[in-house]
Amino acid sequence: MDLKKLFNKAKKTVDDRGGADSLKADATELKDIATGRGSLGDKAKDAAAAVKDPGAPGGGEGRAAKPQRPEGDEQRPR
């Protein structure tokens, strides 16, 4: 196994994702998802979405909040 080749490939992957700071933000986001509330399936979906988008776009807040409806916009049965 060529360790130098492996190291260079890992370095390129980190650089492509935004560098070490972005990697740390991604790790924090994944930790927040793993320790947060929700089912295992929901956590897996959230983690997969987080990995696809490098750099923890939500400011490191972890799982994205569900969109809220404006007040008075509740759905009523017909």
PQR file with spaces between the fields and no chain letter, atoms N, CA, C, O and H, PARSE charges and radii, in Angstrom:
ATOM       1  N    MET     1       0.845   -1.179    0.000 -0.4000 1.5000
ATOM       2  CA   MET     1       0.000    0.000    0.000 -0.0000 2.0000
ATOM       3  C    MET     1       0.890    1.243    0.000  0.5500 1.7000
ATOM       4  O    MET     1       1.844    1.338    0.773 -0.5500 1.4000
ATOM       5  N    ASP     2       0.574    2.162   -0.852 -0.4000 1.5000
ATOM       6  CA   ASP     2       1.342    3.391   -0.974 -0.0000 2.0000
ATOM       7  C    ASP     2       0.735    4.451   -0.049  0.5500 1.7000
ATOM       8  O    ASP     2      -0.273    5.071   -0.388 -0.5500 1.4000
ATOM       9  H    ASP     2      -0.201    2.084   -1.479  0.4000 1.0000
ATOM      10  N    LEU     3       1.355    4.656    1.124 -0.4000 1.5000
ATOM      11  CA   LEU     3       0.807    5.581    2.113 -0.0000 2.0000
ATOM      12  C    LEU     3       0.846    7.030    1.639  0.5500 1.7000
ATOM      13  O    LEU     3      -0.041    7.817    1.970 -0.5500 1.4000
ATOM      14  H    LEU     3       2.174    4.153    1.400  0.4000 1.0000
ATOM      15  N    LYS     4       1.866    7.381    0.869 -0.4000 1.5000
ATOM      16  CA   LYS     4       1.949    8.752    0.373 -0.0000 2.0000
ATOM      17  C    LYS     4       0.788    9.048   -0.576  0.5500 1.7000
ATOM      18  O    LYS     4       0.204   10.131   -0.532 -0.5500 1.4000
ATOM      19  H    LYS     4       2.586    6.741    0.600  0.4000 1.0000
ATOM      20  N    LYS     5       0.458    8.084   -1.429 -0.4000 1.5000
ATOM      21  CA   LYS     5      -0.660    8.251   -2.353 -0.0000 2.0000
ATOM      22  C    LYS     5      -1.972    8.380   -1.571  0.5500 1.7000
ATOM      23  O    LYS     5      -2.815    9.214   -1.902 -0.5500 1.4000
ATOM      24  H    LYS     5       0.932    7.204   -1.464  0.4000 1.0000
ATOM      25  N    LEU     6      -2.142    7.560   -0.542 -0.4000 1.5000
ATOM      26  CA   LEU     6      -3.326    7.611    0.299 -0.0000 2.0000
ATOM      27  C    LEU     6      -3.422    8.967    1.015  0.5500 1.7000
ATOM      28  O    LEU     6      -4.496    9.566    1.073 -0.5500 1.4000
ATOM      29  H    LEU     6      -1.458    6.882   -0.272  0.4000 1.0000
ATOM      30  N    PHE     7      -2.305    9.442    1.555 -0.4000 1.5000
ATOM      31  CA   PHE     7      -2.264   10.738    2.227 -0.0000 2.0000
ATOM      32  C    PHE     7      -2.635   11.862    1.262  0.5500 1.7000
ATOM      33  O    PHE     7      -3.427   12.738    1.609 -0.5500 1.4000
ATOM      34  H    PHE     7      -1.432    8.955    1.508  0.4000 1.0000
ATOM      35  N    ASN     8      -2.079   11.846    0.075 -0.4000 1.5000
ATOM      36  CA   ASN     8      -2.372   12.893   -0.914 -0.0000 2.0000
ATOM      37  C    ASN     8      -3.845   12.882   -1.328  0.5500 1.7000
ATOM      38  O    ASN     8      -4.440   13.940   -1.531 -0.5500 1.4000
ATOM      39  H    ASN     8      -1.435   11.135   -0.207  0.4000 1.0000
ATOM      40  N    LYS     9      -4.429   11.698   -1.451 -0.4000 1.5000
ATOM      41  CA   LYS     9      -5.841   11.600   -1.816 -0.0000 2.0000
ATOM      42  C    LYS     9      -6.722   12.155   -0.689  0.5500 1.7000
ATOM      43  O    LYS     9      -7.698   12.861   -0.945 -0.5500 1.4000
ATOM      44  H    LYS     9      -3.945   10.839   -1.285  0.4000 1.0000
ATOM      45  N    ALA    10      -6.370   11.831    0.553 -0.4000 1.5000
ATOM      46  CA   ALA    10      -7.126   12.356    1.696 -0.0000 2.0000
ATOM      47  C    ALA    10      -6.991   13.869    1.784  0.5500 1.7000
ATOM      48  O    ALA    10      -7.975   14.556    2.056 -0.5500 1.4000
ATOM      49  H    ALA    10      -5.577   11.258    0.761  0.4000 1.0000
ATOM      50  N    LYS    11      -5.804   14.397    1.561 -0.4000 1.5000
ATOM      51  CA   LYS    11      -5.578   15.847    1.596 -0.0000 2.0000
ATOM      52  C    LYS    11      -6.378   16.536    0.500  0.5500 1.7000
ATOM      53  O    LYS    11      -6.958   17.596    0.736 -0.5500 1.4000
ATOM      54  H    LYS    11      -5.005   13.838    1.339  0.4000 1.0000
ATOM      55  N    LYS    12      -6.419   15.959   -0.680 -0.4000 1.5000
ATOM      56  CA   LYS    12      -7.189   16.544   -1.770 -0.0000 2.0000
ATOM      57  C    LYS    12      -8.678   16.557   -1.433  0.5500 1.7000
ATOM      58  O    LYS    12      -9.371   17.534   -1.719 -0.5500 1.4000
ATOM      59  H    LYS    12      -5.948   15.098   -0.872  0.4000 1.0000
ATOM      60  N    THR    13      -9.170   15.481   -0.828 -0.4000 1.5000
ATOM      61  CA   THR    13     -10.583   15.408   -0.457 -0.0000 2.0000
ATOM      62  C    THR    13     -10.932   16.481    0.564  0.5500 1.7000
ATOM      63  O    THR    13     -11.963   17.143    0.441 -0.5500 1.4000
ATOM      64  H    THR    13      -8.607   14.688   -0.596  0.4000 1.0000
ATOM      65  N    VAL    14     -10.084   16.658    1.569 -0.4000 1.5000
ATOM      66  CA   VAL    14     -10.310   17.699    2.585 -0.0000 2.0000
ATOM      67  C    VAL    14     -10.278   19.080    1.944  0.5500 1.7000
ATOM      68  O    VAL    14     -11.127   19.921    2.241 -0.5500 1.4000
ATOM      69  H    VAL    14      -9.247   16.121    1.670  0.4000 1.0000
ATOM      70  N    ASP    15      -9.319   19.316    1.080 -0.4000 1.5000
ATOM      71  CA   ASP    15      -9.214   20.620    0.403 -0.0000 2.0000
ATOM      72  C    ASP    15     -10.428   20.886   -0.487  0.5500 1.7000
ATOM      73  O    ASP    15     -10.914   22.014   -0.553 -0.5500 1.4000
ATOM      74  H    ASP    15      -8.629   18.633    0.839  0.4000 1.0000
ATOM      75  N    ASP    16     -10.913   19.856   -1.168 -0.4000 1.5000
ATOM      76  CA   ASP    16     -12.086   20.016   -2.038 -0.0000 2.0000
ATOM      77  C    ASP    16     -13.343   20.357   -1.236  0.5500 1.7000
ATOM      78  O    ASP    16     -14.240   21.030   -1.742 -0.5500 1.4000
ATOM      79  H    ASP    16     -10.518   18.939   -1.115  0.4000 1.0000
ATOM      80  N    ARG    17     -13.406   19.896    0.003 -0.4000 1.5000
ATOM      81  CA   ARG    17     -14.568   20.159    0.864 -0.0000 2.0000
ATOM      82  C    ARG    17     -14.455   21.463    1.628  0.5500 1.7000
ATOM      83  O    ARG    17     -15.365   21.797    2.387 -0.5500 1.4000
ATOM      84  H    ARG    17     -12.677   19.349    0.415  0.4000 1.0000
ATOM      85  N    GLY    18     -13.383   22.211    1.460 -0.4000 1.5000
ATOM      86  CA   GLY    18     -13.286   23.521    2.089 -0.0000 2.0000
ATOM      87  C    GLY    18     -12.204   23.649    3.140  0.5500 1.7000
ATOM      88  O    GLY    18     -12.131   24.679    3.809 -0.5500 1.4000
ATOM      89  H    GLY    18     -12.644   21.940    0.844  0.4000 1.0000
ATOM      90  N    GLY    19     -11.377   22.664    3.309 -0.4000 1.5000
ATOM      91  CA   GLY    19     -10.270   22.762    4.249 -0.0000 2.0000
ATOM      92  C    GLY    19     -10.593   22.194    5.616  0.5500 1.7000
ATOM      93  O    GLY    19     -11.657   21.618    5.843 -0.5500 1.4000
ATOM      94  H    GLY    19     -11.436   21.827    2.765  0.4000 1.0000
ATOM      95  N    ALA    20      -9.634   22.376    6.526 -0.4000 1.5000
ATOM      96  CA   ALA    20      -9.742   21.791    7.857 -0.0000 2.0000
ATOM      97  C    ALA    20     -10.877   22.404    8.670  0.5500 1.7000
ATOM      98  O    ALA    20     -11.557   21.694    9.410 -0.5500 1.4000
ATOM      99  H    ALA    20      -8.770   22.844    6.341  0.4000 1.0000
ATOM     100  N    ASP    21     -11.088   23.698    8.546 -0.4000 1.5000
ATOM     101  CA   ASP    21     -12.166   24.340    9.301 -0.0000 2.0000
ATOM     102  C    ASP    21     -13.530   23.810    8.875  0.5500 1.7000
ATOM     103  O    ASP    21     -14.403   23.583    9.712 -0.5500 1.4000
ATOM     104  H    ASP    21     -10.535   24.275    7.945  0.4000 1.0000
ATOM     105  N    SER    22     -13.707   23.618    7.589 -0.4000 1.5000
ATOM     106  CA   SER    22     -14.950   23.059    7.076 -0.0000 2.0000
ATOM     107  C    SER    22     -15.137   21.623    7.571  0.5500 1.7000
ATOM     108  O    SER    22     -16.249   21.211    7.903 -0.5500 1.4000
ATOM     109  H    SER    22     -12.997   23.803    6.909  0.4000 1.0000
ATOM     110  N    LEU    23     -14.052   20.879    7.615 -0.4000 1.5000
ATOM     111  CA   LEU    23     -14.102   19.504    8.095 -0.0000 2.0000
ATOM     112  C    LEU    23     -14.512   19.460    9.566  0.5500 1.7000
ATOM     113  O    LEU    23     -15.297   18.601    9.967 -0.5500 1.4000
ATOM     114  H    LEU    23     -13.149   21.214    7.346  0.4000 1.0000
ATOM     115  N    LYS    24     -13.982   20.385   10.370 -0.4000 1.5000
ATOM     116  CA   LYS    24     -14.361   20.456   11.783 -0.0000 2.0000
ATOM     117  C    LYS    24     -15.838   20.821   11.928  0.5500 1.7000
ATOM     118  O    LYS    24     -16.534   20.263   12.777 -0.5500 1.4000
ATOM     119  H    LYS    24     -13.344   21.083   10.045  0.4000 1.0000
ATOM     120  N    ALA    25     -16.315   21.744   11.112 -0.4000 1.5000
ATOM     121  CA   ALA    25     -17.724   22.134   11.159 -0.0000 2.0000
ATOM     122  C    ALA    25     -18.615   20.958   10.774  0.5500 1.7000
ATOM     123  O    ALA    25     -19.664   20.747   11.384 -0.5500 1.4000
ATOM     124  H    ALA    25     -15.750   22.197   10.423  0.4000 1.0000
ATOM     125  N    ASP    26     -18.204   20.193    9.768 -0.4000 1.5000
ATOM     126  CA   ASP    26     -18.967   19.008    9.360 -0.0000 2.0000
ATOM     127  C    ASP    26     -19.024   17.982   10.496  0.5500 1.7000
ATOM     128  O    ASP    26     -20.072   17.389   10.752 -0.5500 1.4000
ATOM     129  H    ASP    26     -17.352   20.364    9.273  0.4000 1.0000
ATOM     130  N    ALA    27     -17.899   17.780   11.168 -0.4000 1.5000
ATOM     131  CA   ALA    27     -17.859   16.811   12.267 -0.0000 2.0000
ATOM     132  C    ALA    27     -18.768   17.245   13.410  0.5500 1.7000
ATOM     133  O    ALA    27     -19.454   16.420   14.013 -0.5500 1.4000
ATOM     134  H    ALA    27     -17.047   18.262   10.961  0.4000 1.0000
ATOM     135  N    THR    28     -18.769   18.535   13.704 -0.4000 1.5000
ATOM     136  CA   THR    28     -19.640   19.055   14.757 -0.0000 2.0000
ATOM     137  C    THR    28     -21.105   18.890   14.376  0.5500 1.7000
ATOM     138  O    THR    28     -21.934   18.517   15.207 -0.5500 1.4000
ATOM     139  H    THR    28     -18.211   19.206   13.214  0.4000 1.0000
ATOM     140  N    GLU    29     -21.417   19.169   13.119 -0.4000 1.5000
ATOM     141  CA   GLU    29     -22.790   19.023   12.655 -0.0000 2.0000
ATOM     142  C    GLU    29     -23.245   17.568   12.751  0.5500 1.7000
ATOM     143  O    GLU    29     -24.369   17.298   13.172 -0.5500 1.4000
ATOM     144  H    GLU    29     -20.744   19.472   12.444  0.4000 1.0000
ATOM     145  N    LEU    30     -22.387   16.637   12.367 -0.4000 1.5000
ATOM     146  CA   LEU    30     -22.734   15.215   12.445 -0.0000 2.0000
ATOM     147  C    LEU    30     -22.891   14.762   13.898  0.5500 1.7000
ATOM     148  O    LEU    30     -23.758   13.944   14.206 -0.5500 1.4000
ATOM     149  H    LEU    30     -21.473   16.856   12.025  0.4000 1.0000
ATOM     150  N    LYS    31     -22.055   15.295   14.785 -0.4000 1.5000
ATOM     151  CA   LYS    31     -22.180   14.963   16.203 -0.0000 2.0000
ATOM     152  C    LYS    31     -23.515   15.450   16.751  0.5500 1.7000
ATOM     153  O    LYS    31     -24.184   14.740   17.501 -0.5500 1.4000
ATOM     154  H    LYS    31     -21.351   15.960   14.535  0.4000 1.0000
ATOM     155  N    ASP    32     -23.897   16.669   16.371 -0.4000 1.5000
ATOM     156  CA   ASP    32     -25.177   17.220   16.822 -0.0000 2.0000
ATOM     157  C    ASP    32     -26.355   16.396   16.309  0.5500 1.7000
ATOM     158  O    ASP    32     -27.335   16.191   17.024 -0.5500 1.4000
ATOM     159  H    ASP    32     -23.354   17.246   15.761  0.4000 1.0000
ATOM     160  N    ILE    33     -26.256   15.937   15.090 -0.4000 1.5000
ATOM     161  CA   ILE    33     -27.318   15.099   14.524 -0.0000 2.0000
ATOM     162  C    ILE    33     -27.395   13.777   15.287  0.5500 1.7000
ATOM     163  O    ILE    33     -28.483   13.318   15.633 -0.5500 1.4000
ATOM     164  H    ILE    33     -25.459   16.104   14.509  0.4000 1.0000
ATOM     165  N    ALA    34     -26.242   13.171   15.545 -0.4000 1.5000
ATOM     166  CA   ALA    34     -26.213   11.862   16.207 -0.0000 2.0000
ATOM     167  C    ALA    34     -26.728   11.930   17.636  0.5500 1.7000
ATOM     168  O    ALA    34     -27.368   10.986   18.099 -0.5500 1.4000
ATOM     169  H    ALA    34     -25.358   13.544   15.264  0.4000 1.0000
ATOM     170  N    THR    35     -26.466   13.013   18.339 -0.4000 1.5000
ATOM     171  CA   THR    35     -26.878   13.121   19.734 -0.0000 2.0000
ATOM     172  C    THR    35     -28.232   13.796   19.896  0.5500 1.7000
ATOM     173  O    THR    35     -28.752   13.882   21.009 -0.5500 1.4000
ATOM     174  H    THR    35     -25.946   13.780   17.962  0.4000 1.0000
ATOM     175  N    GLY    36     -28.807   14.276   18.796 -0.4000 1.5000
ATOM     176  CA   GLY    36     -30.092   14.959   18.854 -0.0000 2.0000
ATOM     177  C    GLY    36     -31.253   13.997   18.956  0.5500 1.7000
ATOM     178  O    GLY    36     -31.085   12.779   19.015 -0.5500 1.4000
ATOM     179  H    GLY    36     -28.385   14.206   17.893  0.4000 1.0000
ATOM     180  N    ARG    37     -32.430   14.580   18.976 -0.4000 1.5000
ATOM     181  CA   ARG    37     -33.655   13.787   19.076 -0.0000 2.0000
ATOM     182  C    ARG    37     -34.088   13.321   17.696  0.5500 1.7000
ATOM     183  O    ARG    37     -33.739   13.919   16.678 -0.5500 1.4000
ATOM     184  H    ARG    37     -32.567   15.569   18.929  0.4000 1.0000
ATOM     185  N    GLY    38     -34.853   12.246   17.686 -0.4000 1.5000
ATOM     186  CA   GLY    38     -35.383   11.740   16.426 -0.0000 2.0000
ATOM     187  C    GLY    38     -35.064   10.273   16.257  0.5500 1.7000
ATOM     188  O    GLY    38     -34.254    9.697   16.984 -0.5500 1.4000
ATOM     189  H    GLY    38     -35.137   11.761   18.512  0.4000 1.0000
ATOM     190  N    SER    39     -35.719    9.689   15.285 -0.4000 1.5000
ATOM     191  CA   SER    39     -35.505    8.266   15.029 -0.0000 2.0000
ATOM     192  C    SER    39     -34.179    8.055   14.311  0.5500 1.7000
ATOM     193  O    SER    39     -33.595    8.989   13.763 -0.5500 1.4000
ATOM     194  H    SER    39     -36.377   10.156   14.695  0.4000 1.0000
ATOM     195  N    LEU    40     -33.730    6.844   14.326 -0.4000 1.5000
ATOM     196  CA   LEU    40     -32.471    6.501   13.667 -0.0000 2.0000
ATOM     197  C    LEU    40     -32.547    6.786   12.173  0.5500 1.7000
ATOM     198  O    LEU    40     -31.578    7.250   11.573 -0.5500 1.4000
ATOM     199  H    LEU    40     -34.204    6.085   14.771  0.4000 1.0000
ATOM     200  N    GLY    41     -33.697    6.507   11.577 -0.4000 1.5000
ATOM     201  CA   GLY    41     -33.873    6.772   10.146 -0.0000 2.0000
ATOM     202  C    GLY    41     -33.788    8.252    9.828  0.5500 1.7000
ATOM     203  O    GLY    41     -33.169    8.642    8.838 -0.5500 1.4000
ATOM     204  H    GLY    41     -34.484    6.130   12.064  0.4000 1.0000
ATOM     205  N    ASP    42     -34.416    9.090   10.670 -0.4000 1.5000
ATOM     206  CA   ASP    42     -34.346   10.534   10.462 -0.0000 2.0000
ATOM     207  C    ASP    42     -32.921   11.044   10.614  0.5500 1.7000
ATOM     208  O    ASP    42     -32.470   11.895    9.848 -0.5500 1.4000
ATOM     209  H    ASP    42     -34.919    8.773   11.474  0.4000 1.0000
ATOM     210  N    LYS    43     -32.215   10.511   11.614 -0.4000 1.5000
ATOM     211  CA   LYS    43     -30.824   10.921   11.830 -0.0000 2.0000
ATOM     212  C    LYS    43     -29.957   10.531   10.631  0.5500 1.7000
ATOM     213  O    LYS    43     -29.086   11.297   10.220 -0.5500 1.4000
ATOM     214  H    LYS    43     -32.581    9.820   12.236  0.4000 1.0000
ATOM     215  N    ALA    44     -30.194    9.349   10.075 -0.4000 1.5000
ATOM     216  CA   ALA    44     -29.426    8.899    8.916 -0.0000 2.0000
ATOM     217  C    ALA    44     -29.670    9.800    7.716  0.5500 1.7000
ATOM     218  O    ALA    44     -28.734   10.142    6.993 -0.5500 1.4000
ATOM     219  H    ALA    44     -30.902    8.726   10.409  0.4000 1.0000
ATOM     220  N    LYS    45     -30.928   10.186    7.499 -0.4000 1.5000
ATOM     221  CA   LYS    45     -31.247   11.083    6.384 -0.0000 2.0000
ATOM     222  C    LYS    45     -30.603   12.451    6.582  0.5500 1.7000
ATOM     223  O    LYS    45     -30.050   13.025    5.644 -0.5500 1.4000
ATOM     224  H    LYS    45     -31.688    9.908    8.086  0.4000 1.0000
ATOM     225  N    ASP    46     -30.678   12.970    7.806 -0.4000 1.5000
ATOM     226  CA   ASP    46     -30.080   14.272    8.096 -0.0000 2.0000
ATOM     227  C    ASP    46     -28.564   14.226    7.938  0.5500 1.7000
ATOM     228  O    ASP    46     -27.962   15.164    7.415 -0.5500 1.4000
ATOM     229  H    ASP    46     -31.128   12.504    8.568  0.4000 1.0000
ATOM     230  N    ALA    47     -27.949   13.135    8.388 -0.4000 1.5000
ATOM     231  CA   ALA    47     -26.497   13.004    8.274 -0.0000 2.0000
ATOM     232  C    ALA    47     -26.074   12.902    6.809  0.5500 1.7000
ATOM     233  O    ALA    47     -25.066   13.487    6.415 -0.5500 1.4000
ATOM     234  H    ALA    47     -28.438   12.373    8.812  0.4000 1.0000
ATOM     235  N    ALA    48     -26.831   12.171    6.008 -0.4000 1.5000
ATOM     236  CA   ALA    48     -26.507   12.045    4.580 -0.0000 2.0000
ATOM     237  C    ALA    48     -26.602   13.406    3.894  0.5500 1.7000
ATOM     238  O    ALA    48     -25.763   13.742    3.058 -0.5500 1.4000
ATOM     239  H    ALA    48     -27.650   11.696    6.329  0.4000 1.0000
ATOM     240  N    ALA    49     -27.621   14.188    4.245 -0.4000 1.5000
ATOM     241  CA   ALA    49     -27.755   15.529    3.663 -0.0000 2.0000
ATOM     242  C    ALA    49     -26.619   16.431    4.120  0.5500 1.7000
ATOM     243  O    ALA    49     -26.129   17.251    3.343 -0.5500 1.4000
ATOM     244  H    ALA    49     -28.302   13.915    4.924  0.4000 1.0000
ATOM     245  N    ALA    50     -26.197   16.291    5.362 -0.4000 1.5000
ATOM     246  CA   ALA    50     -25.114   17.122    5.891 -0.0000 2.0000
ATOM     247  C    ALA    50     -23.785   16.802    5.212  0.5500 1.7000
ATOM     248  O    ALA    50     -22.982   17.700    4.958 -0.5500 1.4000
ATOM     249  H    ALA    50     -26.595   15.625    5.993  0.4000 1.0000
ATOM     250  N    VAL    51     -23.555   15.538    4.922 -0.4000 1.5000
ATOM     251  CA   VAL    51     -22.296   15.139    4.289 -0.0000 2.0000
ATOM     252  C    VAL    51     -22.234   15.633    2.842  0.5500 1.7000
ATOM     253  O    VAL    51     -21.159   15.953    2.336 -0.5500 1.4000
ATOM     254  H    VAL    51     -24.207   14.808    5.129  0.4000 1.0000
ATOM     255  N    LYS    52     -23.386   15.693    2.185 -0.4000 1.5000
ATOM     256  CA   LYS    52     -23.407   16.151    0.797 -0.0000 2.0000
ATOM     257  C    LYS    52     -23.097   17.637    0.678  0.5500 1.7000
ATOM     258  O    LYS    52     -22.603   18.086   -0.357 -0.5500 1.4000
ATOM     259  H    LYS    52     -24.259   15.433    2.596  0.4000 1.0000
ATOM     260  N    ASP    53     -23.382   18.408    1.734 -0.4000 1.5000
ATOM     261  CA   ASP    53     -23.166   19.848    1.708 -0.0000 2.0000
ATOM     262  C    ASP    53     -22.064   20.211    2.706  0.5500 1.7000
ATOM     263  O    ASP    53     -22.338   20.330    3.900 -0.5500 1.4000
ATOM     264  H    ASP    53     -23.783   18.044    2.574  0.4000 1.0000
ATOM     265  N    PRO    54     -20.825   20.388    2.242 -0.5600 1.5000
ATOM     266  CA   PRO    54     -19.712   20.617    3.159  0.2800 2.0000
ATOM     267  C    PRO    54     -19.771   21.970    3.859  0.5500 1.7000
ATOM     268  O    PRO    54     -20.281   22.952    3.320 -0.5500 1.4000
ATOM     269  N    GLY    55     -19.238   21.989    5.068 -0.4000 1.5000
ATOM     270  CA   GLY    55     -19.050   23.250    5.761 -0.0000 2.0000
ATOM     271  C    GLY    55     -20.127   23.643    6.743  0.5500 1.7000
ATOM     272  O    GLY    55     -20.142   24.800    7.160 -0.5500 1.4000
ATOM     273  H    GLY    55     -18.823   21.191    5.506  0.4000 1.0000
ATOM     274  N    ALA    56     -21.022   22.776    7.139 -0.4000 1.5000
ATOM     275  CA   ALA    56     -22.074   23.058    8.117 -0.0000 2.0000
ATOM     276  C    ALA    56     -22.786   24.366    7.814  0.5500 1.7000
ATOM     277  O    ALA    56     -22.581   25.356    8.517 -0.5500 1.4000
ATOM     278  H    ALA    56     -21.011   21.835    6.799  0.4000 1.0000
ATOM     279  N    PRO    57     -23.622   24.386    6.775 -0.5600 1.5000
ATOM     280  CA   PRO    57     -24.237   25.631    6.338  0.2800 2.0000
ATOM     281  C    PRO    57     -25.154   26.284    7.353  0.5500 1.7000
ATOM     282  O    PRO    57     -25.382   27.491    7.267 -0.5500 1.4000
ATOM     283  N    GLY    58     -25.682   25.552    8.297 -0.4000 1.5000
ATOM     284  CA   GLY    58     -26.615   26.129    9.260 -0.0000 2.0000
ATOM     285  C    GLY    58     -25.938   26.823   10.413  0.5500 1.7000
ATOM     286  O    GLY    58     -26.569   27.025   11.451 -0.5500 1.4000
ATOM     287  H    GLY    58     -25.497   24.572    8.367  0.4000 1.0000
ATOM     288  N    GLY    59     -24.689   27.193   10.281 -0.4000 1.5000
ATOM     289  CA   GLY    59     -23.993   27.840   11.378 -0.0000 2.0000
ATOM     290  C    GLY    59     -23.663   26.861   12.491  0.5500 1.7000
ATOM     291  O    GLY    59     -23.468   27.262   13.638 -0.5500 1.4000
ATOM     292  H    GLY    59     -24.176   27.029    9.439  0.4000 1.0000
ATOM     293  N    GLY    60     -23.599   25.575   12.156 -0.4000 1.5000
ATOM     294  CA   GLY    60     -23.280   24.569   13.153 -0.0000 2.0000
ATOM     295  C    GLY    60     -24.438   24.245   14.076  0.5500 1.7000
ATOM     296  O    GLY    60     -24.223   23.712   15.164 -0.5500 1.4000
ATOM     297  H    GLY    60     -23.757   25.249   11.224  0.4000 1.0000
ATOM     298  N    GLU    61     -25.655   24.550   13.672 -0.4000 1.5000
ATOM     299  CA   GLU    61     -26.811   24.321   14.518 -0.0000 2.0000
ATOM     300  C    GLU    61     -27.279   22.880   14.497  0.5500 1.7000
ATOM     301  O    GLU    61     -28.181   22.525   15.256 -0.5500 1.4000
ATOM     302  H    GLU    61     -25.830   24.983   12.788  0.4000 1.0000
ATOM     303  N    GLY    62     -26.710   22.051   13.672 -0.4000 1.5000
ATOM     304  CA   GLY    62     -27.138   20.661   13.616 -0.0000 2.0000
ATOM     305  C    GLY    62     -28.309   20.484   12.676  0.5500 1.7000
ATOM     306  O    GLY    62     -28.312   21.013   11.564 -0.5500 1.4000
ATOM     307  H    GLY    62     -25.977   22.339   13.055  0.4000 1.0000
ATOM     308  N    ARG    63     -29.303   19.739   13.123 -0.4000 1.5000
ATOM     309  CA   ARG    63     -30.442   19.413   12.271 -0.0000 2.0000
ATOM     310  C    ARG    63     -31.224   20.651   11.901  0.5500 1.7000
ATOM     311  O    ARG    63     -31.422   21.551   12.717 -0.5500 1.4000
ATOM     312  H    ARG    63     -29.301   19.309   14.026  0.4000 1.0000
ATOM     313  N    ALA    64     -31.659   20.683   10.678 -0.4000 1.5000
ATOM     314  CA   ALA    64     -32.444   21.820   10.191 -0.0000 2.0000
ATOM     315  C    ALA    64     -33.836   21.782   10.800  0.5500 1.7000
ATOM     316  O    ALA    64     -34.445   20.720   10.931 -0.5500 1.4000
ATOM     317  H    ALA    64     -31.499   19.953   10.015  0.4000 1.0000
ATOM     318  N    ALA    65     -34.325   22.947   11.167 -0.4000 1.5000
ATOM     319  CA   ALA    65     -35.661   23.042   11.741 -0.0000 2.0000
ATOM     320  C    ALA    65     -36.698   22.899   10.639  0.5500 1.7000
ATOM     321  O    ALA    65     -36.453   23.255    9.486 -0.5500 1.4000
ATOM     322  H    ALA    65     -33.830   23.810   11.061  0.4000 1.0000
ATOM     323  N    LYS    66     -37.863   22.373   11.011 -0.4000 1.5000
ATOM     324  CA   LYS    66     -38.942   22.253   10.039 -0.0000 2.0000
ATOM     325  C    LYS    66     -39.507   23.637    9.764  0.5500 1.7000
ATOM     326  O    LYS    66     -39.613   24.450   10.682 -0.5500 1.4000
ATOM     327  H    LYS    66     -38.062   22.084   11.947  0.4000 1.0000
ATOM     328  N    PRO    67     -39.870   23.921    8.525 -0.5600 1.5000
ATOM     329  CA   PRO    67     -40.413   25.242    8.222  0.2800 2.0000
ATOM     330  C    PRO    67     -41.706   25.489    8.990  0.5500 1.7000
ATOM     331  O    PRO    67     -42.547   24.599    9.112 -0.5500 1.4000
ATOM     332  N    GLN    68     -41.852   26.694    9.502 -0.4000 1.5000
ATOM     333  CA   GLN    68     -43.030   27.082   10.266 -0.0000 2.0000
ATOM     334  C    GLN    68     -44.019   27.774    9.351  0.5500 1.7000
ATOM     335  O    GLN    68     -43.629   28.492    8.430 -0.5500 1.4000
ATOM     336  H    GLN    68     -41.169   27.417    9.404  0.4000 1.0000
ATOM     337  N    ARG    69     -45.303   27.557    9.607 -0.4000 1.5000
ATOM     338  CA   ARG    69     -46.344   28.252    8.855 -0.0000 2.0000
ATOM     339  C    ARG    69     -46.620   29.582    9.523  0.5500 1.7000
ATOM     340  O    ARG    69     -46.530   29.692   10.746 -0.5500 1.4000
ATOM     341  H    ARG    69     -45.620   26.973   10.355  0.4000 1.0000
ATOM     342  N    PRO    70     -46.953   30.590    8.742 -0.5600 1.5000
ATOM     343  CA   PRO    70     -47.318   31.868    9.346  0.2800 2.0000
ATOM     344  C    PRO    70     -48.565   31.699   10.211  0.5500 1.7000
ATOM     345  O    PRO    70     -49.389   30.818    9.969 -0.5500 1.4000
ATOM     346  N    GLU    71     -48.689   32.565   11.230 -0.4000 1.5000
ATOM     347  CA   GLU    71     -49.849   32.480   12.115 -0.0000 2.0000
ATOM     348  C    GLU    71     -51.128   32.684   11.341  0.5500 1.7000
ATOM     349  O    GLU    71     -51.189   33.499   10.420 -0.5500 1.4000
ATOM     350  H    GLU    71     -48.019   33.281   11.427  0.4000 1.0000
ATOM     351  N    GLY    72     -52.145   31.945   11.718 -0.4000 1.5000
ATOM     352  CA   GLY    72     -53.432   32.061   11.051 -0.0000 2.0000
ATOM     353  C    GLY    72     -53.505   31.287    9.751  0.5500 1.7000
ATOM     354  O    GLY    72     -54.503   31.388    9.037 -0.5500 1.4000
ATOM     355  H    GLY    72     -52.096   31.283   12.466  0.4000 1.0000
ATOM     356  N    ASP    73     -52.480   30.519    9.420 -0.4000 1.5000
ATOM     357  CA   ASP    73     -52.440   29.777    8.165 -0.0000 2.0000
ATOM     358  C    ASP    73     -52.571   28.278    8.423  0.5500 1.7000
ATOM     359  O    ASP    73     -52.015   27.464    7.685 -0.5500 1.4000
ATOM     360  H    ASP    73     -51.669   30.437    9.999  0.4000 1.0000
ATOM     361  N    GLU    74     -53.314   27.916    9.481 -0.4000 1.5000
ATOM     362  CA   GLU    74     -53.490   26.507    9.775 -0.0000 2.0000
ATOM     363  C    GLU    74     -54.413   25.875    8.742  0.5500 1.7000
ATOM     364  O    GLU    74     -55.294   26.533    8.188 -0.5500 1.4000
ATOM     365  H    GLU    74     -53.765   28.577   10.081  0.4000 1.0000
ATOM     366  N    GLN    75     -54.198   24.605    8.498 -0.4000 1.5000
ATOM     367  CA   GLN    75     -55.084   23.892    7.596 -0.0000 2.0000
ATOM     368  C    GLN    75     -56.259   23.366    8.401  0.5500 1.7000
ATOM     369  O    GLN    75     -56.069   22.729    9.437 -0.5500 1.4000
ATOM     370  H    GLN    75     -53.482   24.071    8.947  0.4000 1.0000
ATOM     371  N    ARG    76     -57.430   23.619    7.946 -0.4000 1.5000
ATOM     372  CA   ARG    76     -58.637   23.164    8.631 -0.0000 2.0000
ATOM     373  C    ARG    76     -59.315   22.106    7.773  0.5500 1.7000
ATOM     374  O    ARG    76     -59.317   22.200    6.546 -0.5500 1.4000
ATOM     375  H    ARG    76     -57.584   24.137    7.105  0.4000 1.0000
ATOM     376  N    PRO    77     -59.894   21.094    8.425 -0.5600 1.5000
ATOM     377  CA   PRO    77     -60.612   20.078    7.631  0.2800 2.0000
ATOM     378  C    PRO    77     -61.830   20.700    6.951  0.5500 1.7000
ATOM     379  O    PRO    77     -62.493   21.583    7.496 -0.5500 1.4000
ATOM     380  N    ARG    78     -62.095   20.219    5.767 -0.4000 1.5000
ATOM     381  CA   ARG    78     -63.240   20.761    5.000 -0.0000 2.0000
ATOM     382  C    ARG    78     -64.466   19.950    5.224  0.5500 1.7000
ATOM     383  O    ARG    78     -65.519   20.255    4.664 -0.5500 1.4000
ATOM     384  H    ARG    78     -61.556   19.502    5.324  0.4000 1.0000
